[in-house]
Amino acid sequence: MQNNKIRGPVITLAAVAVLGGGLWWANADQDTGTAPAPSAAAVTAPAPSATPSAAPPAAPPPVQFPASADYVGRVPTKAETIELDIAVDGATGTAYVCDGAAIEVWLRGSATDGALALANPDESSRIQAKLVGDDLAGTLFIGERKWDFTAARKAVA
């Protein structure tokens, strides 16, 4: 009876060893298998060209505002014409917007990389514009209303 108590765990241990060895052998056989031969297309390298290919052209630098510039524009509306007077000094922009009747607001903000972002203190009115050539093209937002505009650069006297 004592002999049967020892034989059971030994048989289990032997079965686990045989199973583990078989799995190891199957895995090792796959790792040492021969790799497929590369095709002729993969073996031949492309012939070097006589002239190296040119690098793609670098992106142009962003358009910059002049150190100091003034722009004027008009925005026709159903009621009145809104006048825009925009000044850029360095990286700062200031605008006066007025229709002579109900709209009068000062806007301030940034003027960098050819983009203008101006707003009043409570941001209920703002201008978003980009430099296009010598002019500004953008949108004027006042409350819920918005209008597209173009403002020409004033001639330097």
N, CA, C and O of each residue as an XYZ file, in Angstrom:
628
protein
N       0.824     -1.176      0.000
C       0.000      0.000      0.000
C       0.866      1.236      0.000
O       0.554      2.220     -0.671
N       1.943      1.192      0.742
C       2.882      2.290      0.784
C       3.439      2.547     -0.600
O       3.680      3.703     -0.950
N       3.648      1.538     -1.384
C       4.193      1.621     -2.720
C       3.259      2.404     -3.641
O       3.745      3.154     -4.488
N       1.936      2.259     -3.510
C       0.962      2.955     -4.348
C       0.904      4.442     -4.016
O       0.658      5.262     -4.901
N       1.124      4.799     -2.757
C       1.083      6.209     -2.366
C       2.228      6.980     -3.006
O       2.052      8.157     -3.318
N       3.351      6.395     -3.209
C       4.494      7.075     -3.807
C       4.397      7.038     -5.326
O       4.790      7.995     -5.993
N       3.884      5.954     -5.877
C       3.825      5.798     -7.316
C       2.906      6.836     -7.961
O       3.227      7.293     -9.059
N       1.811      7.232     -7.370
C       0.869      8.207     -7.940
C       1.528      9.547     -8.234
O       1.432     10.024     -9.365
N       2.200     10.183     -7.258
C       2.855     11.458     -7.533
C       4.017     11.332     -8.511
O       4.280     12.260     -9.277
N       4.708     10.211     -8.498
C       5.823     10.016     -9.426
C       5.300      9.927    -10.848
O       5.906     10.496    -11.757
N       4.202      9.238    -11.065
C       3.611      9.121    -12.405
C       3.124     10.494    -12.867
O       3.311     10.852    -14.030
N       2.510     11.258    -11.987
C       2.043     12.603    -12.338
C       3.222     13.496    -12.704
O       3.164     14.236    -13.685
N       4.279     13.426    -11.924
C       5.470     14.224    -12.199
C       6.092     13.836    -13.539
O       6.535     14.707    -14.288
N       6.129     12.576    -13.840
C       6.683     12.091    -15.109
C       5.818     12.552    -16.277
O       6.346     12.931    -17.323
N       4.496     12.524    -16.115
C       3.596     12.951    -17.190
C       3.771     14.441    -17.474
O       3.775     14.855    -18.633
N       3.916     15.246    -16.425
C       4.118     16.685    -16.596
C       5.458     16.944    -17.273
O       5.553     17.818    -18.134
N       6.489     16.200    -16.899
C       7.810     16.363    -17.516
C       7.769     16.004    -18.993
O       8.361     16.707    -19.812
N       7.083     14.927    -19.349
C       6.977     14.526    -20.759
C       6.203     15.581    -21.537
O       6.608     15.934    -22.644
N       5.117     16.090    -21.001
C       4.317     17.112    -21.676
C       5.126     18.390    -21.844
O       5.124     18.977    -22.926
N       5.818     18.837    -20.795
C       6.653     20.036    -20.879
C       7.770     19.865    -21.880
O       8.058     20.781    -22.651
N       8.405     18.705    -21.883
C       9.474     18.436    -22.846
C       8.956     18.455    -24.271
O       9.622     18.968    -25.171
N       7.779     17.902    -24.480
C       7.196     17.901    -25.828
C       6.887     19.313    -26.309
O       7.122     19.637    -27.473
N       6.365     20.146    -25.431
C       6.082     21.538    -25.805
C       7.372     22.296    -26.095
O       7.445     23.087    -27.036
N       8.407     22.038    -25.259
C       9.694     22.711    -25.483
C      10.282     22.299    -26.823
O      10.786     23.141    -27.566
N      10.222     21.004    -27.138
C      10.778     20.491    -28.388
C      10.048     21.093    -29.590
O      10.686     21.465    -30.574
N       8.704     21.193    -29.520
C       7.928     21.763    -30.625
C       8.283     23.234    -30.827
O       8.401     23.686    -31.966
N       8.453     23.974    -29.756
C       8.815     25.385    -29.842
C      10.230     25.551    -30.383
O      10.469     26.403    -31.239
N      11.165     24.749    -29.897
C      12.553     24.831    -30.360
C      12.653     24.460    -31.830
O      13.457     25.045    -32.555
N      11.863     23.510    -32.281
C      11.892     23.097    -33.683
C      11.430     24.231    -34.589
O      11.960     24.385    -35.689
N      10.456     25.031    -34.157
C       9.994     26.161    -34.964
C      11.033     27.264    -35.003
O      11.192     27.904    -36.043
N      11.746     27.513    -33.917
C      12.754     28.569    -33.870
C      13.953     28.268    -34.746
O      14.526     29.189    -35.328
N      14.354     27.008    -34.860
C      15.547     26.667    -35.634
C      15.225     26.297    -37.060
O      16.122     25.899    -37.803
N      13.984     26.412    -37.467
C      13.618     26.089    -38.844
C      14.317     27.030    -39.803
O      14.684     28.144    -39.428
N      14.503     26.592    -41.038
C      15.195     27.416    -42.018
C      14.278     28.527    -42.481
O      13.083     28.322    -42.693
N      14.847     29.691    -42.633
C      14.090     30.844    -43.112
C      13.921     30.716    -44.609
O      14.800     30.169    -45.275
N      12.820     31.202    -45.163
C      12.647     31.124    -46.611
C      13.695     31.977    -47.308
O      14.082     33.037    -46.818
N      14.140     31.502    -48.445
C      15.143     32.235    -49.216
C      14.517     33.507    -49.757
O      13.378     33.479    -50.223
N      15.239     34.630    -49.706
C      14.676     35.868    -50.241
C      14.508     35.753    -51.744
O      15.279     35.078    -52.425
N      13.481     36.428    -52.245
C      13.221     36.386    -53.680
C      14.273     37.193    -54.417
O      14.988     37.996    -53.818
N      14.361     36.976    -55.706
C      15.353     37.681    -56.521
C      15.114     39.182    -56.473
O      16.066     39.962    -56.524
N      13.856     39.595    -56.376
C      13.551     41.024    -56.329
C      14.082     41.641    -55.044
O      14.516     42.792    -55.035
N      14.046     40.876    -53.959
C      14.525     41.408    -52.692
C      16.044     41.433    -52.637
O      16.622     42.250    -51.920
N      16.704     40.539    -53.393
C      18.159     40.453    -53.364
C      18.784     41.576    -54.167
O      19.807     42.126    -53.757
N      18.195     41.930    -55.303
C      18.793     42.957    -56.150
C      18.481     44.325    -55.579
O      17.324     44.658    -55.326
N      19.509     45.100    -55.382
C      19.356     46.458    -54.874
C      19.153     47.389    -56.054
O      19.669     47.121    -57.139
N      18.418     48.473    -55.873
C      18.239     49.405    -56.980
C      19.568     50.054    -57.330
O      20.404     50.316    -56.465
N      19.738     50.301    -58.604
C      20.972     50.937    -59.068
C      21.013     52.368    -58.567
O      20.006     53.074    -58.629
N      22.166     52.809    -58.070
C      22.240     54.195    -57.600
C      22.077     55.150    -58.765
O      22.594     54.920    -59.858
N      21.350     56.226    -58.511
C      21.137     57.197    -59.576
C      22.353     58.106    -59.673
O      23.071     58.314    -58.694
N      22.568     58.634    -60.844
C      23.729     59.487    -61.073
C      23.588     60.803    -60.322
O      24.577     61.354    -59.838
N      22.358     61.310    -60.223
C      22.142     62.564    -59.506
C      21.303     62.270    -58.275
O      20.255     61.633    -58.389
N      21.728     62.711    -57.118
C      20.923     62.471    -55.924
C      19.611     63.244    -56.020
O      19.554     64.333    -56.591
N      18.568     62.661    -55.454
C      17.271     63.334    -55.509
C      17.317     64.577    -54.630
O      17.921     64.583    -53.557
N      16.675     65.609    -55.103
C      16.665     66.878    -54.374
C      15.761     66.752    -53.159
O      14.723     66.092    -53.208
N      16.158     67.380    -52.091
C      15.337     67.392    -50.884
C      14.092     68.223    -51.160
O      14.143     69.174    -51.940
N      12.974     67.874    -50.526
C      11.774     68.678    -50.752
C      12.025     70.112    -50.305
O      12.764     70.348    -49.349
N      11.414     71.067    -50.993
C      11.647     72.464    -50.631
C      11.149     72.738    -49.217
O      10.143     72.183    -48.776
N      11.864     73.590    -48.530
C      11.477     73.959    -47.167
C      10.207     74.797    -47.217
O       9.975     75.543    -48.168
N       9.401     74.664    -46.194
C       8.172     75.451    -46.124
C       8.543     76.926    -46.011
O       9.484     77.280    -45.301
N       7.807     77.779    -46.706
C       8.126     79.205    -46.616
C       7.865     79.701    -45.197
O       6.980     79.192    -44.508
N       8.631     80.687    -44.766
C       8.404     81.212    -43.416
C       7.031     81.878    -43.350
O       6.534     82.364    -44.366
N       6.414     81.908    -42.170
C       5.103     82.539    -42.072
C       5.188     84.024    -42.418
O       6.200     84.684    -42.179
N       4.105     84.521    -42.983
C       4.029     85.936    -43.343
C       4.067     86.748    -42.053
O       3.402     86.404    -41.077
N       4.837     87.812    -42.052
C       4.971     88.648    -40.862
C       4.384     90.034    -41.124
O       4.451     90.548    -42.241
N       3.816     90.620    -40.092
C       3.347     91.992    -40.192
C       4.551     92.923    -40.257
O       5.614     92.603    -39.725
N       4.388     94.081    -40.910
C       5.442     95.094    -40.821
C       5.586     95.523    -39.356
O       4.691     95.282    -38.547
N       6.703     96.154    -39.022
C       6.924     96.599    -37.642
C       5.794     97.508    -37.171
O       5.395     97.463    -36.008
N       5.283     98.333    -38.085
C       4.184     99.229    -37.760
C       3.349     99.426    -39.021
O       3.889     99.758    -40.076
N       2.041     99.224    -38.919
C       1.171     99.377    -40.088
C      -0.244     99.708    -39.637
O      -0.678     99.312    -38.555
N      -0.956    100.444    -40.489
C      -2.356    100.784    -40.247
C      -3.191    100.254    -41.402
O      -2.767    100.289    -42.557
N      -4.388     99.760    -41.077
C      -5.296     99.198    -42.069
C      -6.671     99.821    -41.871
O      -7.085    100.077    -40.740
N      -7.378    100.065    -42.970
C      -8.736    100.599    -42.899
C      -9.649     99.737    -43.759
O      -9.255     99.223    -44.806
N     -10.883     99.597    -43.281
C     -11.855     98.819    -44.032
C     -13.261     99.257    -43.701
O     -13.503     99.960    -42.720
N     -14.180     98.829    -44.540
C     -15.603     99.129    -44.349
C     -16.384     97.831    -44.451
O     -16.110     96.983    -45.300
N     -17.363     97.697    -43.567
C     -18.226     96.521    -43.572
C     -19.656     97.002    -43.767
O     -20.258     97.534    -42.834
N     -20.216     96.825    -44.974
C     -21.606     97.242    -45.173
C     -22.565     96.291    -44.448
O     -22.442     95.070    -44.551
N     -23.515     96.866    -43.720
C     -24.551     96.073    -43.046
C     -25.906     96.581    -43.512
O     -25.976     97.538    -44.283
N     -26.973     95.957    -43.057
C     -28.316     96.387    -43.450
C     -28.624     97.786    -42.927
O     -29.278     98.577    -43.607
N     -28.151     98.090    -41.716
C     -28.464     99.378    -41.102
C     -27.446    100.455    -41.456
O     -27.823    101.501    -41.985
N     -26.196    100.230    -41.182
C     -25.134    101.226    -41.365
C     -23.898    100.547    -41.939
O     -23.855     99.324    -42.074
N     -22.905    101.342    -42.272
C     -21.603    100.815    -42.669
C     -20.673    100.905    -41.470
O     -20.519    101.969    -40.870
N     -20.058     99.788    -41.129
C     -19.130     99.758    -39.997
C     -17.740    100.100    -40.515
O     -17.251     99.500    -41.472
N     -17.120    101.067    -39.868
C     -15.755    101.480    -40.225
C     -14.764    100.745    -39.326
O     -14.970    100.639    -38.117
N     -13.693    100.241    -39.925
C     -12.629     99.569    -39.178
C     -11.348    100.363    -39.324
O     -10.965    100.733    -40.434
N     -10.689    100.625    -38.222
C      -9.367    101.248    -38.232
C      -8.485    100.363    -37.362
O      -8.653    100.318    -36.144
N      -7.545     99.659    -37.988
C      -6.723     98.663    -37.303
C      -5.269     99.102    -37.353
O      -4.759     99.452    -38.417
N      -4.606     99.084    -36.212
C      -3.186     99.443    -36.129
C      -2.408     98.249    -35.590
O      -2.821     97.600    -34.630
N      -1.266     97.972    -36.232
C      -0.362     96.917    -35.769
C       0.955     97.580    -35.410
O       1.544     98.303    -36.214
N       1.408     97.325    -34.194
C       2.685     97.863    -33.731
C       3.438     96.714    -33.069
O       3.119     96.318    -31.948
N       4.434     96.185    -33.765
C       5.157     95.023    -33.258
C       4.244     93.815    -33.251
O       3.663     93.469    -34.279
N       4.111     93.166    -32.098
C       3.266     91.977    -31.983
C       1.907     92.301    -31.376
O       1.186     91.398    -30.950
N       1.549     93.597    -31.333
C       0.290     94.032    -30.733
C      -0.591     94.688    -31.780
O      -0.118     95.448    -32.625
N      -1.872     94.384    -31.713
C      -2.830     95.006    -32.611
C      -3.906     95.725    -31.824
O      -4.281     95.295    -30.734
N      -4.405     96.831    -32.384
C      -5.484     97.611    -31.782
C      -6.446     97.991    -32.895
O      -6.019     98.328    -33.999
N      -7.737     97.939    -32.611
C      -8.724     98.310    -33.622
C      -9.813     99.168    -32.996
O     -10.216     98.970    -31.850
N     -10.274    100.131    -33.795
C     -11.434    100.936    -33.429
C     -12.513    100.585    -34.440
O     -12.301    100.688    -35.648
N     -13.678    100.168    -33.938
C     -14.788     99.738    -34.784
C     -15.976    100.631    -34.459
O     -16.366    100.753    -33.298
N     -16.562    101.267    -35.500
C     -17.657    102.203    -35.261
C     -18.562    102.265    -36.485
O     -18.085    102.248    -37.620
N     -19.878    102.337    -36.248
C     -20.809    102.527    -37.364
C     -21.468    103.905    -37.323
O     -22.317    104.204    -38.163
N     -21.092    104.749    -36.360
C     -21.648    106.094    -36.263
C     -23.017    106.130    -35.623
O     -23.599    107.206    -35.486
N     -23.552    104.981    -35.226
C     -24.886    104.957    -34.628
C     -24.897    104.111    -33.349
O     -24.933    104.657    -32.246
N     -24.866    102.797    -33.491
C     -25.031    101.920    -32.329
C     -23.762    101.169    -31.938
O     -23.656    100.681    -30.813
N     -22.812    101.073    -32.839
C     -21.613    100.273    -32.566
C     -20.409    101.182    -32.395
O     -20.110    102.002    -33.262
N     -19.725    101.031    -31.277
C     -18.457    101.712    -31.041
C     -17.685    100.866    -30.035
O     -18.100    100.732    -28.884
N     -16.558    100.293    -30.472
C     -15.813     99.395    -29.599
C     -14.321     99.438    -29.934
O     -13.934     99.574    -31.094
N     -13.498     99.320    -28.895
C     -12.052     99.201    -29.042
C     -11.676     97.743    -28.826
O     -12.172     97.097    -27.902
N     -10.802     97.229    -29.676
C     -10.337     95.847    -29.575
C      -8.816     95.840    -29.476
O      -8.140     96.642    -30.121
N      -8.290     94.941    -28.674
C      -6.829     94.812    -28.530
C      -6.467     93.333    -28.528
O      -7.268     92.478    -28.149
N      -5.215     93.046    -28.970
C      -4.779     91.655    -28.953
C      -3.448     91.465    -29.640
O      -2.620     92.375    -29.682
N      -3.247     90.274    -30.180
C      -1.953     89.903    -30.755
C      -1.957     89.991    -32.275
O      -2.983     89.832    -32.937
N      -0.760     90.251    -32.795
C      -0.531     90.293    -34.239
C       0.785     89.563    -34.497
O       1.847     90.183    -34.542
N       0.709     88.242    -34.665
C       1.913     87.440    -34.864
C       1.732     86.472    -36.022
O       0.633     85.980    -36.280
N       2.838     86.212    -36.715
C       2.864     85.264    -37.837
C       1.762     85.543    -38.857
O       1.188     84.612    -39.421
N       1.470     86.806    -39.091
C       0.480     87.169    -40.093
C      -0.960     86.959    -39.659
O      -1.870     87.071    -40.480
N      -1.185     86.654    -38.384
C      -2.548     86.448    -37.876
C      -2.854     87.498    -36.813
O      -2.026     87.806    -35.956
N      -4.060     88.033    -36.895
C      -4.507     89.075    -35.981
C      -5.657     88.516    -35.148
O      -6.627     88.002    -35.705
N      -5.561     88.608    -33.826
C      -6.620     88.144    -32.926
C      -6.866     89.245    -31.901
O      -6.090     89.414    -30.960
N      -7.955     89.994    -32.092
C      -8.273     91.136    -31.232
C      -9.622     90.913    -30.564
O     -10.494     90.246    -31.121
N      -9.793     91.474    -29.363
C     -11.074     91.370    -28.661
C     -11.198     92.518    -27.678
O     -10.202     93.114    -27.268
N     -12.447     92.823    -27.300
C     -12.664     93.787    -26.227
C     -12.523     93.037    -24.900
O     -12.434     91.809    -24.906
N     -12.501     93.745    -23.757
C     -12.248     93.061    -22.478
C     -13.202     91.904    -22.172
O     -12.763     90.888    -21.633
N     -14.488     92.025    -22.495
C     -15.406     90.919    -22.196
C     -15.552     89.942    -23.368
O     -16.360     89.016    -23.310
N     -14.778     90.151    -24.413
C     -14.727     89.295    -25.609
C     -16.074     89.148    -26.314
O     -16.304     88.161    -27.014
N     -16.965     90.123    -26.132
C     -18.232     90.091    -26.857
C     -18.051     90.592    -28.286
O     -18.892     90.344    -29.151
N     -16.956     91.293    -28.524
C     -16.612     91.762    -29.869
C     -15.176     91.347    -30.143
O     -14.316     91.434    -29.266
N     -14.921     90.889    -31.385
C     -13.556     90.479    -31.714
C     -13.325     90.498    -33.219
O     -14.262     90.516    -34.018
N     -12.060     90.494    -33.571
C     -11.632     90.416    -34.966
C     -10.642     89.268    -35.074
O      -9.723     89.149    -34.264
N     -10.834     88.432    -36.074
C      -9.875     87.392    -36.438
C      -9.539     87.631    -37.900
O     -10.418     87.593    -38.761
N      -8.260     87.876    -38.177
C      -7.875     88.208    -39.550
C      -6.492     87.658    -39.856
O      -5.718     87.328    -38.958
N      -6.200     87.567    -41.157
C      -4.886     87.127    -41.631
C      -4.376     88.124    -42.644
O      -5.143     88.768    -43.360
N      -3.067     88.235    -42.685
C      -2.412     89.097    -43.652
C      -2.425     88.388    -45.001
O      -1.918     87.273    -45.126
N      -3.003     89.033    -46.005
C      -3.056     88.498    -47.363
C      -2.434     89.549    -48.264
O      -3.066     90.553    -48.594
N      -1.196     89.314    -48.658
C      -0.471     90.340    -49.393
C      -0.231     91.514    -48.464
O       0.346     91.354    -47.388
N      -0.679     92.709    -48.880
C      -0.550     93.900    -48.035
C      -1.823     94.194    -47.253
O      -1.853     95.138    -46.464
N      -2.875     93.404    -47.456
C      -4.169     93.668    -46.838
C      -4.482     92.656    -45.742
O      -3.828     91.619    -45.621
N      -5.498     92.984    -44.947
C      -6.024     92.067    -43.944
C      -7.344     91.509    -44.449
O      -8.166     92.255    -44.982
N      -7.557     90.222    -44.291
C      -8.836     89.595    -44.610
C      -9.260     88.825    -43.375
O      -8.482     88.048    -42.821
N     -10.504     89.044    -42.942
C     -10.922     88.360    -41.730
C     -12.396     88.498    -41.453
O     -13.200     88.779    -42.341
N     -12.730     88.292    -40.187
C     -14.122     88.325    -39.748
C     -14.229     89.206    -38.509
O     -13.412     89.120    -37.592
N     -15.252     90.053    -38.502
C     -15.585     90.901    -37.366
C     -16.778     90.260    -36.664
O     -17.801     89.984    -37.291
N     -16.642     90.025    -35.361
C     -17.717     89.458    -34.553
C     -18.156     90.516    -33.550
O     -17.332     91.047    -32.806
N     -19.449     90.826    -33.524
C     -20.016     91.727    -32.521
C     -21.266     91.042    -31.982
O     -22.269     90.896    -32.681
N     -21.180     90.626    -30.722
C     -22.280     89.859    -30.141
C     -22.488     88.579    -30.930
O     -21.544     87.819    -31.150
N     -23.711     88.340    -31.353
C     -24.052     87.149    -32.134
C     -23.847     87.353    -33.633
O     -23.940     86.399    -34.405
N     -23.568     88.584    -34.047
C     -23.440     88.887    -35.476
C     -21.989     88.787    -35.919
O     -21.069     88.969    -35.122
N     -21.797     88.494    -37.205
C     -20.440     88.456    -37.753
C     -20.472     88.876    -39.213
O     -21.448     88.643    -39.927
N     -19.380     89.503    -39.639
C     -19.236     89.973    -41.006
C     -17.805     89.716    -41.479
O     -16.854     89.901    -40.720
N     -17.657     89.295    -42.717
C     -16.330     89.173    -43.319
C     -15.908     90.540    -43.824
O     -16.748     91.349    -44.218
N     -14.609     90.798    -43.815
C     -14.121     92.096    -44.266
C     -12.742     91.955    -44.882
O     -12.048     90.955    -44.697
N     -12.371     92.986    -45.618
C     -11.008     93.177    -46.105
C     -10.623     94.596    -45.738
O     -11.381     95.536    -45.979
N      -9.446     94.749    -45.156
C      -8.955     96.074    -44.772
C      -7.642     96.321    -45.499
O      -6.703     95.531    -45.407
N      -7.597     97.437    -46.225
C      -6.398     97.779    -46.995
C      -5.391     98.487    -46.108
O      -5.753     99.217    -45.186
N      -4.126     98.258    -46.404
C      -3.065     98.941    -45.660
C      -3.016    100.393    -46.101
O      -3.032    100.695    -47.294
N      -2.955    101.296    -45.114
C      -2.835    102.725    -45.417
C      -1.466    102.985    -46.012
O      -0.469    102.390    -45.602
N      -1.433    103.874    -46.977
C      -0.155    104.258    -47.579
C       0.677    105.009    -46.553
O       0.158    105.831    -45.798
N       1.968    104.720    -46.532
C       2.877    105.402    -45.615
C       3.171    106.776    -46.182
O       3.582    106.903    -47.335
N       2.959    107.813    -45.369
C       3.161    109.188    -45.848
C       4.591    109.616    -45.728
O       4.931    110.744    -46.087
